[in-house]
Amino acid sequence: MSVIFHPLRVRAIEADTDEAVVVSFDVPEPLRDVFGFTQGQYLTLRTNIDGQDLRRSYSICAGVDDGELRVGVRKVRGGVFSNWINAHLKPGDEISVMAPQGRFFVPIDAAAHRHHVGIAGGSGITPILSIMKTVLAREPHSRFTLIYGNRSLKSTMFKEEIEDLKNRYLTRLALHHVFSDEHTDAPLNMGLMNRDKIGEFLRSVVPADDIAHAYICGPYQMNDEAEAALLAAGVPDERIHIERFGVAQTDGAQVGAVIHEA
Ligand SMILES: Cc1cc2nc3c(=O)[nH]c(=O)nc-3n(C[C@H](O)[C@H](O)[C@H](O)COP(=O)(O)OP(=O)(O)OC[C@H]3O[C@@H](n4cnc5c(N)ncnc54)[C@H](O)[C@@H]3O)c2cc1C
């Protein structure tokens, strides 16, 4: 595996909610192949903060046909890199970036008629947005359902972009928000993204026997609970794909973006 870092110029930084920014990069012509990516992959960024050489991974949050290389970075309480990006990185700055990596994807099959399901919590939407956009663009007969947990609509990353996608793919994209801190009319759309909640979806609006592939990315515990719910509903293990942003710790705390409650 190549560990070469390339300097990339920051093209733009846009706020997305009060807690996150979307960083897009200019990719010069000679590096276009190096930074070609598959949906669901991530970039490793490297910089020096207060004399420390630090590296962190961020999932690419663009579809493969968007002509964009960008990541969404959510502030983590006490987190060095994520807060530095949110507070200090500016358009025009250069930052070291490694070529895309990761295996959180299923190869596209343009002829397939499949139902893909994304289960995302908080900043875990980033790789799932990339997969969702790519599947909808490149598998014209497939459908995508997103179950997306956040504290409230205000803290939901990419809400406008996802809404636009829903309008564009009216019959092929279904979206279900789940808010932990905001009242909604439907009880299904309120509460924590735990095994019971995801099980409720699988017994009602997202029937488990119809799922070709399920992609999970969110807080550590949500990942485990979503996986358990899918397995209990009969979705085979090999159809369940999980991207883990953080490392679970014995005391129940976590390292990484997932500390930030979805
Ligand atoms: C494949 C992958 C993709 C990712 N994609 C994204 C993404 O798209 N968007 C995103 O926002 N994040 C993503 N992450 C998470 C990201 O890489 C960083 O982990 C995150 O931004 C936090 O980094 P930080 O430097 O801000 O926090 P750190 O400074 O590393 O610390 C994080 C938190 O953990 C605590 N902590 C640190 N070390 C310890 C320790 N040893 N013991 C106890 N507590 C500790 C700190 O106090 C802090 O609260 C991804 C991670 C992976 C592995």
The ligand as an SDF file (V2000), in Angstrom:
LIG
                    3D

 53 58  0  0  0  0  0  0  0  0999 V2000
  -12.0260    5.2350    7.6820 C   0  0  0  0  0  0  0  0  0  0  0  0
  -12.4100    6.4600    8.4890 C   0  0  0  0  0  0  0  0  0  0  0  0
  -13.1850    7.4350    7.9040 C   0  0  0  0  0  0  0  0  0  0  0  0
  -13.5560    8.5630    8.6350 C   0  0  0  0  0  0  0  0  0  0  0  0
  -14.3430    9.4960    8.0410 N   0  0  0  0  0  0  0  0  0  0  0  0
  -14.7310   10.5890    8.7310 C   0  0  0  0  0  0  0  0  0  0  0  0
  -15.5740   11.5660    8.1240 C   0  0  0  0  0  0  0  0  0  0  0  0
  -15.9570   11.4500    6.9560 O   0  0  0  0  0  0  0  0  0  0  0  0
  -15.9360   12.6500    8.8560 N   0  0  0  0  0  0  0  0  0  0  0  0
  -15.5170   12.8210   10.1560 C   0  0  0  0  0  0  0  0  0  0  0  0
  -15.8730   13.8440   10.7650 O   0  0  0  0  0  0  0  0  0  0  0  0
  -14.7140   11.9030   10.7540 N   0  0  0  0  0  0  0  0  0  0  0  0
  -14.3040   10.8060   10.0670 C   0  0  0  0  0  0  0  0  0  0  0  0
  -13.4730    9.8830   10.6620 N   0  0  0  0  0  0  0  0  0  0  0  0
  -12.9380   10.1580   12.0130 C   0  0  0  0  0  0  0  0  0  0  0  0
  -11.6490   10.9890   11.9010 C   0  0  0  0  0  0  0  0  0  0  0  0
  -10.6390   10.2230   11.2860 O   0  0  0  0  0  0  0  0  0  0  0  0
  -11.0910   11.4340   13.2500 C   0  0  0  0  0  0  0  0  0  0  0  0
  -11.0010   10.3060   14.0820 O   0  0  0  0  0  0  0  0  0  0  0  0
  -11.9400   12.4910   13.9200 C   0  0  0  0  0  0  0  0  0  0  0  0
  -12.0080   13.6640   13.1230 O   0  0  0  0  0  0  0  0  0  0  0  0
  -11.3660   12.8510   15.3030 C   0  0  0  0  0  0  0  0  0  0  0  0
  -10.0610   13.2950   15.1470 O   0  0  0  0  0  0  0  0  0  0  0  0
   -9.5080   14.4480   16.0840 P   0  0  0  0  0  0  0  0  0  0  0  0
   -8.0500   14.5930   15.8240 O   0  0  0  0  0  0  0  0  0  0  0  0
  -10.3520   15.6550   15.9930 O   0  0  0  0  0  0  0  0  0  0  0  0
   -9.7490   13.8450   17.4980 O   0  0  0  0  0  0  0  0  0  0  0  0
   -8.6170   13.2810   18.4990 P   0  0  0  0  0  0  0  0  0  0  0  0
   -7.7500   14.4020   18.9100 O   0  0  0  0  0  0  0  0  0  0  0  0
   -8.0030   12.0880   17.8900 O   0  0  0  0  0  0  0  0  0  0  0  0
   -9.5070   12.8580   19.7120 O   0  0  0  0  0  0  0  0  0  0  0  0
  -10.8500   12.4730   19.5670 C   0  0  0  0  0  0  0  0  0  0  0  0
  -11.5260   12.3990   20.8970 C   0  0  0  0  0  0  0  0  0  0  0  0
  -11.0980   11.2590   21.5560 O   0  0  0  0  0  0  0  0  0  0  0  0
  -10.4940   11.6020   22.7670 C   0  0  0  0  0  0  0  0  0  0  0  0
   -9.3070   10.7770   22.8500 N   0  0  0  0  0  0  0  0  0  0  0  0
   -8.2640   10.7850   22.0060 C   0  0  0  0  0  0  0  0  0  0  0  0
   -7.3850    9.8610   22.3540 N   0  0  0  0  0  0  0  0  0  0  0  0
   -7.8860    9.2410   23.4300 C   0  0  0  0  0  0  0  0  0  0  0  0
   -7.4440    8.1880   24.2350 C   0  0  0  0  0  0  0  0  0  0  0  0
   -6.3140    7.5430   23.9850 N   0  0  0  0  0  0  0  0  0  0  0  0
   -8.2140    7.8210   25.2800 N   0  0  0  0  0  0  0  0  0  0  0  0
   -9.3760    8.4300   25.5350 C   0  0  0  0  0  0  0  0  0  0  0  0
   -9.8620    9.4340   24.7860 N   0  0  0  0  0  0  0  0  0  0  0  0
   -9.1160    9.8290   23.7560 C   0  0  0  0  0  0  0  0  0  0  0  0
  -10.1880   13.0760   22.7120 C   0  0  0  0  0  0  0  0  0  0  0  0
  -10.2960   13.6880   23.9700 O   0  0  0  0  0  0  0  0  0  0  0  0
  -11.2650   13.5620   21.8050 C   0  0  0  0  0  0  0  0  0  0  0  0
  -12.4420   13.8380   22.5090 O   0  0  0  0  0  0  0  0  0  0  0  0
  -13.1130    8.7260    9.9580 C   0  0  0  0  0  0  0  0  0  0  0  0
  -12.3150    7.7360   10.5370 C   0  0  0  0  0  0  0  0  0  0  0  0
  -11.9720    6.6240    9.8260 C   0  0  0  0  0  0  0  0  0  0  0  0
  -11.1070    5.5790   10.4790 C   0  0  0  0  0  0  0  0  0  0  0  0
  1  2  1  0
  2  3  1  0
  2 52  2  0
  3  4  2  0
  4  5  1  0
  4 50  1  0
  5  6  2  0
  6  7  1  0
  6 13  1  0
  7  8  2  0
  7  9  1  0
  9 10  1  0
 10 11  2  0
 10 12  1  0
 12 13  2  0
 13 14  1  0
 14 15  1  0
 14 50  1  0
 15 16  1  0
 16 17  1  0
 16 18  1  0
 18 19  1  0
 18 20  1  0
 20 21  1  0
 20 22  1  0
 22 23  1  0
 23 24  1  0
 24 25  2  0
 24 26  1  0
 24 27  1  0
 27 28  1  0
 28 29  2  0
 28 30  1  0
 28 31  1  0
 31 32  1  0
 32 33  1  0
 33 34  1  0
 33 48  1  0
 34 35  1  0
 35 36  1  0
 35 46  1  0
 36 37  1  0
 36 45  1  0
 37 38  2  0
 38 39  1  0
 39 40  1  0
 39 45  2  0
 40 41  1  0
 40 42  2  0
 42 43  1  0
 43 44  2  0
 44 45  1  0
 46 47  1  0
 46 48  1  0
 48 49  1  0
 50 51  2  0
 51 52  1  0
 52 53  1  0
M  END
$$$$
